């Protein structure tokens, strides 16, 4: 069982920069999407504007594989957008890599999108009936065609009209010859923030990308806001009167880098608080606390801090097993988690261990980790999940298993404990999660309680829930 296959998969990361001064926008964007690599490892791309035309390079692979110095040097211009992708809608091939470039009445336009439109298929069908031809199978091209159809009303009005027609989760960056535009969905499900690098404006999925390029954080794009950046500066349009904060809770639990701040909440601090809350709810007598690298470490430190049980390094992670890791025979496939994570025997042997991970999805990897610790000599393994029981899939741009594959939807906690071969098992409560995130219920918690900010079309919901 490949370790990453047993986690929710984040969808994409976006980055954009606009400057009135001569800058190397492509290289800055390269470092920006490099910092967002954790959000998508299948493809990467950058589109650049020199004020007169747009040029784009994209391909399958990691950012460092897709771009070389000679590639970046050919992408000249003062503004750019970049994208890293994990396929959720649309298959994994270069045609679906982003940004997507297109020509329309007002010139050339490029778009990069993070999220998922729940009504994309319906709109695509209507556009095709009207004569539109699609080159890809992803949502971004749907938005691109909607904008192109309204071009005679000007780019700003065209974007407002296009965004008003779609439903779902999205953080979108759009590049024209002379503008950089950012849009965040009216529920704020997917993150997007604004930064400044000297006199240049930046839009990106997470604040860690601002740190990577030496930019300062200005603010988050508000839910239901369109940000238009051009030679005159930054302009804001609120396209929805029903806007509200319902950012995906899994951004804090797992997806985001721990050094990011999203909607005023420090990701690392939230994970530590989740661990503290987890101890309050589910204490246990043990000798050491360990975390599953990397997203379980903050919660493990919080559990250790609250309990007084020492935090120790429990697993060594192989940093060099990446996206292209080839899983061999079926026999070895069953043990593949040990290629990525190996228990540190000297720390766990003869000990009662509290093992903390950010979540339990299918449960297969969780069981492998428990078994690995016991083979290394752990006397007891007490599993603690720093999130509530995952019972429902997500259709907002996260690649989640069908409900029948979610162990939390199929078994009671005691039965899951037995399935994992753990000595005890406990999850963070929904109330505890909210408490760790500041105590206000302004998050999408659909994967825990089945209540979603946006209703999906019946067929989409049925497919996700039943499989």
N, C-alpha and C positions, 0 to 999 in steps of 0.2 A: 504494500500500500504506500504510494507516494505521499509524503507528508502534506504537500501543498494541495493534493487532490481532496483532502479531508477538511478543507477550510472553505468558507465563503470566498469567492473571488471578487475583488474590487473590479470596477469596470474600466475606468480610464483616468488619465490626468491631462489637464490642459494648462497652457501657458501662453501669454501674449505680451508684447512690449511695443510701445509707440513713442517715438521721439521726433522732435523738430530739428535736433542737432545730428550731425554725422556720427553714427555709432555702428558697431558691428552687431546688429540685431540678431543675426543667425547664431553667433557664438554664445551670446547671452542666453538665447532661447535654448540652445543645446544644454547649457549648465542648468537651466531651469527645469527642463524635462528630465534631465539626469537625476535631479533631486526628487522627481516624482515617479521614478522608475518602479517603485513598489506598487503603484496603482495600475500598472499594466506592463507585461513583458513580451507581448507577442509582436507588436509592430511599433514603429516610431516615425514621426514625420515633422518637417518644418516647412512653412510657407513664408516667403519674405516679399515685402513690397519696397520698391525703390522710389515710390511716388508716381511712377508711370505704368509699371506693370508688376505682376506677381510671378514669382518663381517658386517651385515646390520640389522637395525631395523627400521621399518616404520609402520604407521597405520593411520587410519582416525582420524581426530580431530586436535585440536590446539597443538602447540609444548608442552605446559605444560601438556596436557592430554596424549600425546603419550609417553612421557619420564618421568621416575621416577629415583631416585638415583640408585636403583639397576639395572635398565636397562642401564644407562650410565656407571656404573662401570663394566658391562660385555663387553662393547665396548672398548677394550684396543688397543692402537696403537698411533703412532706419526704423522699420517696423516689421514685426513677424508674429506668427503664432506657431505653437508646437503642440504635439500630442503624443502620448503613449497609450497603447490600447491593449485591453484584454477583451476578447470578443464575447459579447453577451447577445446582442442582436447582430445577425450577419455572420457568415462563416469566417474562419481564420484563414484569410488569404490576402495578398497584397492589394487586390482591388478594393478591399474594405478598410485598408489602412487610411489614416487621416493625417493631416487635413485633406478635405476634399476641395478641389479647385473647379470652378466653373465660370463660363462667360455668360453675361446677361446684358440687358439693355444699357445699364450704366457703366459697364466695363467688366472687370474680372473680380471675383469674390472667392474667398476661401473660408471654410468653416471647420471647426473641431468641437467635438461634443462629448460630454461626460454624463451618462445617465441612460434613461430608457423612456421612450414615448409609448404610452399604453394604447394610443389610438393611431400609431404610425401606419399600420397595415390598412386601416380604413382610408386614411388620407392618401396613401400611396395608390390605392385602387382608384380613387376619384381623380387623382392627377393623371394616372395612366389612361383613364377613360377620356380625359381632356387632351391627350396627345403627348404627355410627358414621357420621356424615355429615361430609364434609370440604369446607371452603370454599376451600382453597388446594391447591397442588400441591407445597408445600415440606415439608422434613423437620421443621420446628419444630412444625407442627400434629400430626404423628405423636406427638411427645414429649408435647405438651399433652394429647392424648387418652389416652395411657397414664397420665399423672398423674391425670387426672379419673376414670379407671376405678378407681384405688386410693385415692380421696379418703376413703373411710370409715375408712381406717387412719391418717389424719392426713397432713398435707402432707409432713413429713420422710420418713416411710416410703413414701409414694406416689412421691416423687422418687427415692428409692433403688431402688425396684422398677422404675420406668420406665427409669432409666438402665441398670440391670442387664440390661434386655432388648434394648438397642440396641447396634449395633457400628459402628465407624467413627471419624471424627475429629469432635470437638466441643468448643467452649467455649460454654457456655450460661449466660445470666443469666435468672432468673425473678423476677417481682415479684408478691407478693400484697398484700392490704391492710396487712399488718403485718410482712412479711419480704422480704428480698432474698436470693436464693439463687444461687450460682455453681457450675458443674460443669465439670471438665476431664476429657477422655477418659483412659482408663487408660494410654494410650501417650504422652500429652502432645503429640500431634501439633500441635494448635492451641494457641496461647499464651493465657494468662489470668493476670492479676496482681491483687494486693490493694494498696490505698493508703489513706491517711487524710488527710482535710481537716478540721483541728481535731478534732471528735469524730465526724465522719461517716466511714463506711467506703465505699470505692469498689472496684468490680471493673471491669477493662477489659482489652481485647485487648493493648494495648501500654503501656509505661510513659510514652511520650511524651504520652499523654492525661492522665496524672497531672500532668506538668509544665505542661500547658496550663491546668489549673484550679488550680494552686498547691498541689497535694497532695503528700505524701511517699510514697515507695515503701516498702511494708512487706515483701512477699515475693511470689513467684510461687505461684499455686495449684498444688499438686502433682498429678502425673498420678494419676487415680483418686480424686480428692478432691472432696467436696461441701462447700461453705462456706455456712453459714446465718447470716445477720446479722439480728438483731432488737433489741428494746429491751434485751435482756440482754447484748448484745455479739456476738462472733463465736464460732461453734461449727463444729468440723470433723468430718466423717465420711469415712472411707476406705472406698469401696464395692468396691474390687477388691484382692485379694491379689496379683494378677499385674501390678501397676502398674510401669511403667518409663519412662524418659525416651527418647522417640524423636521429638523435635520436628522438624517439617518443615525441612530444610536450606535450602529456598528462602526461608524467613522471613529468614534472614541474607543470602542472596545478593541478593534482590530485593524481597520483599514489604514488610518492615518499614521504618519510617522510620529513618534512620541514627542519630537521637538516642535510640532505644529500647534498653533492655537486656532481653533475654529469657533466662530461666533462667541468669542470671549472666554472660551473654556480651554485651558491648557490640557492637551491630550495626556501627557505623562502624569500630571497631577490627578486627573480624573481616574486613571488606571490605579494609581497608588491608593486613592480614596476608595475605589471599588474593592481593593484587597483588604483595607481596614474594615470596611462594612461587612465583607465576607466573613472575617473573623468574628465580628460581633454576632452575626447570625448563625455561624456554624463553626464554633470552636472545636478543637480536638487536641489531645495530648500527643505531642510529637517531639522529635529531637532536632529536626531541621525543616526548613521551608525551601523548596526549589521552584523555579518557574520554567515553563516551556519557552525556549527562545523563539521569537524575540518578544512577541506581544504579551506573553504571560509574565514577563519579568517585573514590570511595574506593579502589577497586582500582588505578586509574590513578595515584593519588598514591603508593600502596604500591610499584607497579612503578617509578615515578620515583625514589623514595627508595632502593630496593635497587640500581637500576642506575646512578644518577647522571645519567641522561638527564633534561633539564629537563621539568617538567610545564608544559604550556601549555593555554590555553583553545582548544579546537578546534571546538566547535559552539556556536552561540547557540540557545537554546531559546525558542520563543514561549510565554510563560506563559499567554497568553489563548486558546489553542486548547484547548478542553475537551471534555467529554463530548458536547456538542451539535454539534460540528464536522461540517458536511455535506460529504462527499466528492462532488465534481461528476462530470464525465464520465469514461469509462474512461481516456482519455488522461491526464487530470489525476490520476485515481486512482493511476496508476502512479507519479506524481511527488509524491504527497501527503506523503511523509515530509519533503520540503523545506519544507513549510508549517510543520511543527513544529520541525525542526532544520535550521539553515543553517550550513555551514562558515565559519569565520573565515579568509578567504583570506590575510590579512596574516600569520597565524601558520603556515599550512601550505604556502604556495607555495614550491616548490623544496626542500622538506624531506622527509627520510625519517621517516615517521610510524608510531608504534606506537599503534594504535587499540584501546582496551580497553572491552569491554562486559561486563555481568554474566553473560550467557549467550547462546546461539544456539538459537532454537527452530525456526521454519520456515526462517529464513535469508534471506527476501525483504528485510526491512528492513536486515539486515547488508550485503547486496549494495548496496542503495541508498546506504548511508553510505559504503562504499568508493568507489563511483562518484562520489559528490558530492565527496569529498576529492580524487580524481584530476582532476575537472573544475576544482577550485579550484587545481590546480597542484602537488599533492603528488607528489614524485618516486617514492616507494615507500609502500605502506600494508601494515603488518604487523599482522594482526588477532590479538588475544589475548582469549580468553574466560575470565573469572574463575570458572568452574565447569567441572565435567566435561561430557563429551558427553551431551546429553539424548537418551536412547534410548527412554524409556517414558513413557506418559501417567500422570496421577494421577487416582484416583477418591476422593480424600479432601477434596473441597470446593474444588479448584482447577480453573478452566476451562482445560483443556489440549487441544491438538489430538489427533486420533487418531494412532496410531503411523505410519500411512502418510504423515502430514503433517509428521512430525518429520524434519528433514534429517539429523540424527545417527543416526537409525534406518535410513536409506535409503542413505547414502553413507559411504565411508571419508573420513578427514580430508583426504587429498590431493585427493580429488574435491570435497569441500566448499570447500577453498581455491580451486579453479578456478571453482566455482560462484559464489563471492563476489567473484571477480576480484581477490583479495588476492595480495600478493607472498609472504606466508607466513601460516600459521595454526597456532595451538597452543591447546590447552585446559589448564586446571588439572587435575591428576590427582585421582582420588578421595582418595588418600592426602594430597595437598596440601590439598584442601578440609578434610578432617578435622583436619589440622595447624593450619590457620587458625582452626578452631573450638575449639581447646584441646587437640587430640590424643586426645580420647576419642570413641569411636564410639557416641554416644548420639543419633543423628539418623535420621529417615526419609530414606533415599536412594533410594527406589523409582524415581524418574524417571531415575536414573543407572544403577542395577544391576538393576532389575526385582524387587527384594526388598522386600516391603511388610510393615509391622507387623501389618496386619489383612488377612486373605484376603477378597476380595470374592466374592459369589455368582458362579457360573460365567458367567451371562449378562452381568452387569455387566462383568466382566473381559474377556470376549470382545468386547463392543461397543467398549470403550476401546482394546483392542489392535489390532483389525482395522479398525474404522471402518465 
